[in-house]
Amino acid sequence: MENTQLAQRVRAFRKLKGYTQQELAKVLGVSVAVLGSLERGTRKTDPKLLSHIAKTLGISYEELMSDNRE
């Protein structure tokens, strides 16, 4: 999946679940700068962090990574 699309999905799921960047970053144990750059697509994605994000947001890793352009 393209970085930009993944970034948009992370942001959309975060907002859908009612988290601010600050709240989610705190729960994940990362800085707001790290989460922000991930959501902008300017940071290389780390599968371990993405898995932690998915778990925290109550979605599956596959759901986060799925590309619905079909």
LOPAVEX-644467 format. One record per atom (N, C-alpha, C): x, z, y. Coordinates in steps of 0.2 Angstrom, whole numbers, plus 2048, in hexadecimal, padded with zeros to 3 digits. Layout:
BEGIN
XZY/...
# end
This chain:
BEGIN
8048007FA/800800800/804800806/8027FC80B/8067FC811/806803815/80C804818/80C80B81B/80780C820/805807824/800808829/7F980A826/7F7806821/7F180881E/7F180F81B/7F7811818/7F7818815/7F781D81B/7FA81B820/7FA820826/7F3821829/7EF81B829/7E881C82B/7E4820826/7E581F820/7E182381B/7E382A81B/7E982C81C/7EB83381D/7E7836823/7E7833828/7E483582E/7DC83682D/7D983082A/7D2830829/7D0836825/7D383781F/7D283D81B/7D384381E/7D8844822/7D984A826/7D384C82A/7D184782E/7CC848833/7C584982F/7C484582A/7BE846826/7BD84D823/7C3850821/7C385781E/7C385C824/7C385A82A/7C385F82F/7C9863831/7CF860830/7D6863832/7D885F838/7DB86383C/7DF861842/7E685F83F/7EA85C842/7F185A840/7F586183F/7F4866844/7F786C844/7F587083E/7EF87083C/7EC874837/7EF871830/7EF86B82F/7F1868829/7F9869828/7FC86882E/80386882D/80586F82B/80287482E/80387B82C/80287D825/7FC87A822/7FB87B81B/800878817/802872819/80786E815/80E871815/80F87581A/81687781C/81B87281F/81886D823/81C868826/81B86982E/81F866831/81E866839/81886183B/815862840/81085E843/814857844/81A857846/81D851847/81E84C841/81F85083B/81F84C835/819849833/81384D834/80D84B832/80B845837/80C84683D/80A841842/80E83A841/81483B83F/81883483E/815831837/813835832/81083382C/80A82F82E/806832832/7FF82F834/800829839/80682883C/807822840/80A81D83C/80C81F836/81081A832/817818833/81A81D837/82181C839/826820835/823824830/82782882B/826825824/82C825821/82C82381A/828828816/823825812/81F82A80E/82282D808/821833807/824837802/81E8387FD/81F8367F7/8198377F2/81883E7F1/81D8427F1/81B84A7F0/81784C7F5/81984A7FC/81584D801/80E84A801/80D8437FF/8078407FF/8028447FA/8058467F4/8028497EF/7FF8507F1/8048537F5/80285A7F8/7FC8597FD/7FC854801/7F7852806/7F0851803/7F184D7FD/7EB84B7FA/7E88527F7/7EC8567F4/7E985C7F1/7E68617F6/7EA8617FC/7E7866801/7E1863804/7E085D804/7DA85A807/7D4859801/7D685B7FB/7D185B7F6/7CF8547F3/7D48507F4/7D38497F1/7D88487EC/7D78427E8/7DC8417E3/7E283C7E7/7E883D7E4/7ED8387E6/7EB8317E6/7E882F7E1/7E68287E0/7E18267E5/7DC82B7E7/7D782A7ED/7DB8297F3/7E082D7F5/7E482C7FB/7E78257FB/7EA8237F5/7EE81D7F5/7EA8177F4/7E48187F2/7E08127F0/7DF80D7F6/7DF8077F4/7DF8017F9/7D87FE7F8/7D47FF7FD/7CD7FD7FC/7CB7F67FF/7D07F17FF/7CF7EB802/7CC7E67FD/7CB7E87F7/7C97E37F1/7C27E17F3/
# end
